[in-house]
Amino acid sequence: MQRRPLFHRLDIDSVAVFRALHLGDMLCAVPALRALRTALPHARITLVGLPWASQFAARFRHYIDDFLPFPGHPLLPEQPVRHEELTPFYASMCARRFTLALQLHGNGGISNEIVAGFGAHAVAGHCQGKPVATERTVLFPYPEVGAESERLLHLVQRLGASAVGDYLEFPLASEDRQELEASGIATGLQPGGYICVHPGARKRDKCWPARRFADVADRLAAEFGVDVVLTGSADEADLAAEVASHMQARAVNAAAPISIGAMAVLMKQARLLVCNDTGVSHMAAGLRLKSVVIFSKADIARWAPLDRDNHRCIWDPDAQRSAAVLQHARALLAGTDPGRQRRAGMWPYW
């Protein structure tokens, strides 16, 4: 006899969700978190993640009640291990007596061992190999195909949640708008009158060449009469400056020490984003900002936004497809009908 889904069998009043990753990966988990909250409206949901993700938890407070920083693991590359914090961390997790520890961090090869140490009454997630189904442990084989957001959403559905949309979100707060205004970066920019070009990525070897970004930005500025805003973190100011140095058009260098939220407000008012495969591509999806995303290393089927009409993904590891990037950017700026583009042979575009 097949067991009922875990959410239907347990009285779940607290959940620890483990996903210790960076911005784009976290945004891909939003549909799963939304479904989790809807399925367990009265449970206290705690995110266990990288220290920076306290910002993520605060931004998504309608899905997340609490946040705990993860001190790291020797086999996880996202952060150095803070060895002195490991014992207190696991002791604190066990003392909280979570009803459920939900592993949303990959195939479970390393993360299931981590989550098992939380001392929760029940554990669920993905695993390698055969499924596990006991009264207190439910692990499904990790899917090797599909978009990241779909994999995570499908997992919580199998546990008993209903999907509440597969779309991404990026909520904006008044503090984000105030910070952008105080920075002066957007002074003189008209909403809808500019495009954002984001030449950086967390790993520089994923970046399309600065000259390619400059060429595309110049052409779009000339053809559509838009201003160009170069976005990025303060650490990417040099890369934004390099792009600007190759441009004929004037560019606003917005790679500055502002928060992700302030940068999101800046992007929200743009007409288009051109970027590498990095976290801002998922932020654009959450903001409903049209984008052209250039891939060179990552699994494009896994990390491309689901909305293929408004987010065009180009596979270009050798930086030879500027014409394709321009073609799709023009179509998005001009509002070309997607059906007509397909008939004209513009798709498939990866």
KERO-302725 format. One record per residue (C-alpha): x, y, z. Coordinates in steps of 0.02 Angstrom, whole numbers. Last residue first. Layout:
! residues N
+--------+--------+--------+
|     px |     py |     pz |
+--------+--------+--------+
|      X |      Y |      Z |
...
+--------+--------+--------+
***
This chain:
! residues 350
+--------+--------+--------+
|     px |     py |     pz |
+--------+--------+--------+
|   1017 |   1397 |  -1385 |
|    901 |   1506 |  -1481 |
|    770 |   1387 |  -1546 |
|    710 |   1502 |  -1615 |
|    745 |   1648 |  -1732 |
|    676 |   1550 |  -1881 |
|    552 |   1678 |  -1945 |
|    407 |   1570 |  -1888 |
|    478 |   1570 |  -1712 |
|    499 |   1759 |  -1715 |
|    320 |   1780 |  -1777 |
|    257 |   1678 |  -1630 |
|    361 |   1782 |  -1509 |
|    281 |   1946 |  -1568 |
|    413 |   2082 |  -1577 |
|    410 |   2204 |  -1432 |
|    542 |   2316 |  -1510 |
|    654 |   2305 |  -1358 |
|    631 |   2117 |  -1347 |
|    662 |   2090 |  -1533 |
|    814 |   2203 |  -1531 |
|    889 |   2108 |  -1385 |
|    857 |   1945 |  -1476 |
|    947 |   1998 |  -1633 |
|   1087 |   2083 |  -1538 |
|   1128 |   1926 |  -1439 |
|   1119 |   1823 |  -1599 |
|   1238 |   1943 |  -1689 |
|   1359 |   1939 |  -1542 |
|   1374 |   1752 |  -1563 |
|   1561 |   1719 |  -1567 |
|   1606 |   1731 |  -1382 |
|   1678 |   1554 |  -1381 |
|   1562 |   1486 |  -1246 |
|   1408 |   1564 |  -1330 |
|   1243 |   1479 |  -1285 |
|   1113 |   1617 |  -1293 |
|    965 |   1628 |  -1175 |
|    817 |   1741 |  -1213 |
|    708 |   1793 |  -1066 |
|    541 |   1869 |  -1115 |
|    474 |   1731 |  -1227 |
|    573 |   1590 |  -1145 |
|    485 |   1612 |   -979 |
|    563 |   1467 |   -881 |
|    724 |   1560 |   -845 |
|    881 |   1465 |   -902 |
|    975 |   1373 |   -764 |
|    939 |   1189 |   -795 |
|    923 |   1190 |   -985 |
|   1076 |   1304 |   -997 |
|   1189 |   1188 |   -898 |
|   1326 |   1310 |   -850 |
|   1484 |   1352 |   -949 |
|   1464 |   1490 |  -1078 |
|   1288 |   1560 |  -1062 |
|   1233 |   1734 |  -1115 |
|   1067 |   1796 |  -1046 |
|    957 |   1918 |  -1143 |
|    828 |   1994 |  -1028 |
|    653 |   2064 |  -1007 |
|    620 |   2129 |   -832 |
|    475 |   2041 |   -744 |
|    561 |   2079 |   -577 |
|    574 |   1895 |   -529 |
|    641 |   1851 |   -701 |
|    765 |   1995 |   -687 |
|    822 |   1927 |   -518 |
|    849 |   1759 |   -601 |
|    964 |   1840 |   -730 |
|   1042 |   1941 |   -589 |
|   1109 |   1782 |   -511 |
|   1227 |   1739 |   -654 |
|   1225 |   1677 |   -834 |
|   1299 |   1833 |   -909 |
|   1197 |   1989 |   -938 |
|   1092 |   2099 |  -1051 |
|    945 |   2175 |   -958 |
|    802 |   2266 |  -1045 |
|    680 |   2410 |  -1027 |
|    745 |   2471 |   -860 |
|    637 |   2527 |   -712 |
|    653 |   2361 |   -620 |
|    840 |   2361 |   -647 |
|    870 |   2515 |   -538 |
|    752 |   2446 |   -406 |
|    847 |   2282 |   -412 |
|   1011 |   2374 |   -386 |
|    939 |   2450 |   -228 |
|    886 |   2278 |   -167 |
|   1054 |   2198 |   -205 |
|   1133 |   2329 |    -95 |
|   1240 |   2474 |   -154 |
|   1429 |   2481 |   -155 |
|   1442 |   2528 |   -340 |
|   1438 |   2452 |   -514 |
|   1319 |   2587 |   -577 |
|   1436 |   2651 |   -714 |
|   1321 |   2759 |   -820 |
|   1368 |   2741 |  -1003 |
|   1396 |   2870 |  -1139 |
|   1395 |   2797 |  -1313 |
|   1557 |   2756 |  -1404 |
|   1595 |   2609 |  -1292 |
|   1761 |   2520 |  -1262 |
|   1803 |   2618 |  -1104 |
|   1628 |   2588 |  -1036 |
|   1655 |   2399 |  -1043 |
|   1819 |   2418 |   -950 |
|   1737 |   2529 |   -820 |
|   1604 |   2395 |   -790 |
|   1743 |   2268 |   -764 |
|   1835 |   2381 |   -643 |
|   1674 |   2417 |   -547 |
|   1647 |   2230 |   -523 |
|   1700 |   2225 |   -341 |
|   1575 |   2365 |   -305 |
|   1439 |   2248 |   -367 |
|   1370 |   2260 |   -542 |
|   1270 |   2366 |   -663 |
|   1319 |   2460 |   -820 |
|   1178 |   2579 |   -866 |
|   1154 |   2620 |  -1051 |
|   1036 |   2757 |  -1108 |
|    909 |   2715 |  -1242 |
|    888 |   2793 |  -1414 |
|    831 |   2629 |  -1490 |
|    955 |   2605 |  -1634 |
|   1104 |   2702 |  -1566 |
|   1090 |   2639 |  -1386 |
|   1060 |   2462 |  -1448 |
|   1214 |   2465 |  -1558 |
|   1324 |   2541 |  -1423 |
|   1267 |   2415 |  -1292 |
|   1300 |   2267 |  -1408 |
|   1475 |   2330 |  -1449 |
|   1516 |   2365 |  -1266 |
|   1456 |   2194 |  -1209 |
|   1565 |   2112 |  -1341 |
|   1714 |   2221 |  -1294 |
|   1697 |   2170 |  -1111 |
|   1712 |   1985 |  -1156 |
|   1571 |   1869 |  -1096 |
|   1599 |   1823 |   -914 |
|   1594 |   1644 |   -849 |
|   1781 |   1644 |   -809 |
|   1749 |   1790 |   -692 |
|   1657 |   1681 |   -567 |
|   1529 |   1781 |   -467 |
|   1475 |   1860 |   -631 |
|   1506 |   2026 |   -715 |
|   1453 |   2115 |   -875 |
|   1280 |   2174 |   -816 |
|   1208 |   2285 |   -952 |
|   1051 |   2379 |   -901 |
|    942 |   2466 |  -1029 |
|    875 |   2643 |  -1019 |
|    724 |   2752 |  -1051 |
|    592 |   2642 |   -970 |
|    601 |   2743 |   -810 |
|    701 |   2901 |   -851 |
|    879 |   2914 |   -787 |
|    935 |   3088 |   -734 |
|    988 |   3035 |   -560 |
|    989 |   2845 |   -551 |
|   1159 |   2831 |   -467 |
|   1123 |   2969 |   -341 |
|   1155 |   2847 |   -197 |
|   1015 |   2924 |    -93 |
|    885 |   2879 |   -226 |
|    947 |   2700 |   -234 |
|    942 |   2685 |    -45 |
|    767 |   2757 |    -33 |
|    703 |   2636 |   -164 |
|    776 |   2486 |    -74 |
|    711 |   2548 |     94 |
|    536 |   2559 |     19 |
|    546 |   2372 |    -12 |
|    553 |   2271 |   -172 |
|    497 |   2090 |   -187 |
|    595 |   1980 |   -309 |
|    485 |   1839 |   -369 |
|    503 |   1685 |   -479 |
|    359 |   1599 |   -569 |
|    313 |   1416 |   -549 |
|    139 |   1450 |   -481 |
|     59 |   1393 |   -319 |
|    106 |   1210 |   -338 |
|     16 |   1099 |   -214 |
|    111 |   1025 |    -68 |
|    108 |    841 |    -18 |
|    288 |    781 |    -12 |
|    284 |    747 |   -199 |
|    237 |    929 |   -224 |
|    386 |    982 |   -117 |
|    502 |    887 |   -235 |
|    419 |    949 |   -394 |
|    450 |   1128 |   -339 |
|    635 |   1094 |   -315 |
|    657 |   1011 |   -484 |
|    550 |   1143 |   -571 |
|    655 |   1286 |   -501 |
|    814 |   1202 |   -561 |
|    749 |   1175 |   -737 |
|    732 |    995 |   -793 |
|    846 |    845 |   -808 |
|    952 |    744 |   -687 |
|    813 |    720 |   -561 |
|    877 |    673 |   -387 |
|    800 |    511 |   -328 |
|    668 |    545 |   -193 |
|    703 |    542 |     -7 |
|    570 |    522 |    128 |
|    627 |    486 |    305 |
|    516 |    477 |    461 |
|    389 |    340 |    424 |
|    502 |    263 |    294 |
|    522 |    296 |    108 |
|    696 |    300 |     32 |
|    715 |    311 |   -156 |
|    855 |    218 |   -246 |
|   1013 |    302 |   -305 |
|   1068 |    477 |   -256 |
|    952 |    573 |   -141 |
|    828 |    715 |   -141 |
|    740 |    786 |      9 |
|    648 |    741 |    168 |
|    692 |    716 |    352 |
|    580 |    686 |    502 |
|    590 |    717 |    691 |
|    733 |    839 |    663 |
|    904 |    812 |    740 |
|    991 |    937 |    627 |
|   1133 |    812 |    597 |
|   1031 |    720 |    466 |
|   1030 |    883 |    368 |
|   1219 |    882 |    352 |
|   1225 |    698 |    300 |
|   1088 |    733 |    172 |
|   1189 |    881 |    107 |
|   1341 |    783 |     51 |
|   1273 |    666 |    -82 |
|   1101 |    741 |    -60 |
|   1069 |    778 |   -243 |
|   1066 |    966 |   -225 |
|   1027 |   1077 |    -77 |
|    840 |   1080 |    -44 |
|    851 |    963 |    107 |
|    696 |    983 |    215 |
|    718 |    952 |    401 |
|    547 |    920 |    479 |
|    473 |    927 |    653 |
|    615 |   1037 |    713 |
|    676 |   1001 |    889 |
|    759 |   1170 |    919 |
|    890 |   1090 |   1032 |
|    952 |    985 |    885 |
|    989 |   1142 |    783 |
|   1075 |   1226 |    929 |
|   1188 |   1076 |    958 |
|   1226 |   1072 |    771 |
|   1278 |   1254 |    771 |
|   1373 |   1247 |    936 |
|   1479 |   1102 |    870 |
|   1513 |   1181 |    700 |
|   1555 |   1358 |    756 |
|   1741 |   1335 |    792 |
|   1763 |   1254 |    623 |
|   1706 |   1403 |    522 |
|   1717 |   1313 |    355 |
|   1761 |   1421 |    205 |
|   1611 |   1459 |     93 |
|   1522 |   1397 |    -64 |
|   1635 |   1248 |    -97 |
|   1544 |   1112 |      3 |
|   1657 |    965 |     46 |
|   1733 |   1039 |    205 |
|   1562 |   1093 |    271 |
|   1504 |   1268 |    315 |
|   1451 |   1372 |    465 |
|   1268 |   1383 |    410 |
|   1184 |   1546 |    461 |
|   1010 |   1525 |    538 |
|    858 |   1619 |    474 |
|    680 |   1634 |    536 |
|    501 |   1653 |    476 |
|    519 |   1620 |    289 |
|    378 |   1628 |    159 |
|    307 |   1803 |    186 |
|    478 |   1851 |    255 |
|    548 |   1837 |     79 |
|    654 |   1994 |     87 |
|    709 |   1954 |    265 |
|    756 |   1776 |    218 |
|    856 |   1838 |     68 |
|    948 |   1967 |    174 |
|    991 |   1831 |    302 |
|   1056 |   1744 |    147 |
|   1227 |   1828 |    164 |
|   1272 |   1705 |    303 |
|   1251 |   1553 |    188 |
|   1094 |   1454 |    224 |
|    977 |   1374 |    350 |
|    803 |   1443 |    318 |
|    678 |   1423 |    460 |
|    493 |   1393 |    427 |
|    376 |   1402 |    577 |
|    222 |   1301 |    529 |
|     50 |   1382 |    524 |
|     28 |   1396 |    335 |
|    101 |   1224 |    297 |
|     45 |   1186 |    118 |
|     43 |   1370 |     68 |
|    213 |   1400 |    149 |
|    288 |   1249 |     61 |
|    215 |   1299 |   -107 |
|    292 |   1473 |    -91 |
|    457 |   1396 |    -36 |
|    457 |   1281 |   -188 |
|    418 |   1427 |   -305 |
|    557 |   1529 |   -220 |
|    695 |   1398 |   -236 |
|    760 |   1469 |   -401 |
|    789 |   1633 |   -309 |
|    910 |   1544 |   -192 |
|   1013 |   1474 |   -334 |
|   1025 |   1645 |   -414 |
|   1079 |   1729 |   -252 |
|   1208 |   1607 |   -183 |
|   1193 |   1439 |    -95 |
|   1165 |   1358 |     75 |
|    995 |   1278 |     49 |
|    933 |   1186 |    204 |
|    751 |   1214 |    253 |
|    716 |   1185 |    438 |
|    529 |   1158 |    464 |
|    420 |   1183 |    618 |
|    239 |   1140 |    662 |
|    217 |    985 |    556 |
|     79 |    866 |    612 |
|    138 |    722 |    504 |
|     48 |    606 |    383 |
|    -21 |    730 |    256 |
|    143 |    825 |    237 |
|    233 |    659 |    212 |
|    126 |    606 |     64 |
|     15 |    454 |    101 |
|    104 |    289 |     93 |
|     71 |    169 |    -50 |
|      0 |      0 |      0 |
+--------+--------+--------+
***
